[in-house]
Amino acid sequence: MKRIVKVIFLFALTAGFCLTACTPNPDINQQPVIKTTAGDISGSINDSVYAFKGIPYAKAERFMPPQDPDSWEGVRECTEFGPVARQVVPWYPDSVQNEKELFSANVWTQGILDGKKRPVMLWLHGGGFHTGASNDPMTYGEAMAKKGDVVFVSINHRLNILGFLDLSACGDKYAKSANVGVLDIVKALEWIHKNIEQFGGNPADVTILGESGGGGKVGTIMCMPAVKGLFHKAIIQSGTLINTMTKEKSQALGLAVLENLGLTPDEVDKLNTIPYKDLVKAGNDAIAKTSGPRIPGSPTMFGFAPSADGDVLLQQPFSPGFADISKDIPLMIGTTLNELMRTAYGEKELTLEEAKERLAKEYGDKTDEYISLFAEAYPDFTPQDLLSVDKTFRPFTIRTADARAQETDAPLYVYFLAWKSAVDNASKGSFHGLDIPLAFNTVDLRADWTGNTEEAWELADKMSSAWINFVKTGNPNVEGVLPTWEQYTPENGATMYFDNECRIVNNHDRALMNFIRVSVLH
């Protein structure tokens, strides 16, 4: 008996949380143990941060909305990331994918049942609505949990044809099938609401954020009635691609998939037994048949993505704004200088005339006008810059920010990352995703992108501080670290310009982006 008391006492000193709600178990090497609504879980601790990985937050049958996870007896060890969603990519082999067990959450926190209610961040990974997972090292939440004393959550959810195949034309059973991938995110928010206090978090102070497809998911969530009250702030990083899927389009795509598989709508239940890769092939062929190939660099997306059905999803985001249900949500939104452009930075130094020759293929007799507008936006530009600026995300981010400012008085802050990495193989400039390790203070985990340099860490400190302040207060201002960051209006165009020297710019590239949107993107 004395030995058991001694073990419990030592564990309390080490873990530093309330023993009445979190009982240590010598059989799991004194790992932290807490209760969730489905059962007890254990995690790990590193440098004062607790980590719980692969926590089940839901379960689901194919094409069906998610349900609460099955409960379990005893203590479930949650020290490793769970399986990723099914997808066809070379970097995730089949061995780490699982259609049934992908519904997992990861949590990083500095405190467990210590009486504090910390702000919560829910990170939604990129990869469009098609690929991706929550286990990229640069999106680990340990650095943010430690620096900002926030609770950081990331999740996996259904993607591509398993997440967004619209079978609603086949009967009420499949009424929500077109959007189950984002309903998974809603289920994760419900899980946070019920469980996050056990991790030292505040269910009444949740910020959702994501980059690229993750930013698109944030925008989509802002148009879904089911999440009202489950989140309170939002950050969209390089996410303003225009989803064109309507109920009419998604139903037609779903019926085309059935036709490709030789099935009638009455035989829709047979889809449950078809192997995943056969589904993917039928889906890809159906997209080609109904929509044609997507043009690289196009600002629009279609195919297996959320469908605006007026019920689960009231409207598509960024068209140009968001649904009225999110009118009170503080928002921070931004892009990078080069995003997904195939830049000229890795080439030999160009002359202005050489750049003009290449630009003329795109702008024709408007090339000089383009260069003039570029010079107004970026007076110190190089010929390489002329060929490398983002033309996809920034124009529509300005349009969305304008609409947001006009539809609500909720706080709105816009940022722009112009900093270019000095890493030799990072010749894409300020490329798509570069803001993630800077905003998450994980430069050391993505040094192949940022370089593990003093200037990279200095910028990461500024950006991560701004992200943390926004998560905590709805305001990203950091006194003594960044210039005063005004709320955005179409008139002031106030944008935090992140570079080695951070500054506020006002509509610095509006004329250039309007020109690009009209001339190139239509």
Beta strands, then each sheet from edge to edge (+ up, - down):
strand 1: 33-36
strand 2: 39-42
strand 3: 44-46
strand 4: 49-56
strand 5: 75-77
strand 6: 104-109
strand 7: 118-124
strand 8: 151-155
strand 9: 201-211
strand 10: 233-237
strand 11: 242-243
strand 12: 300-301
strand 13: 331-336
strand 14: 412-417
strand 15: 494-498
strand 16: 503-506
sheet 1: 1+ 2- 5-
sheet 2: 3+ 4- 6+ 8- 7- 9- 10- 13- 14- 15- 16+
sheet 3: 11+ 12+
end
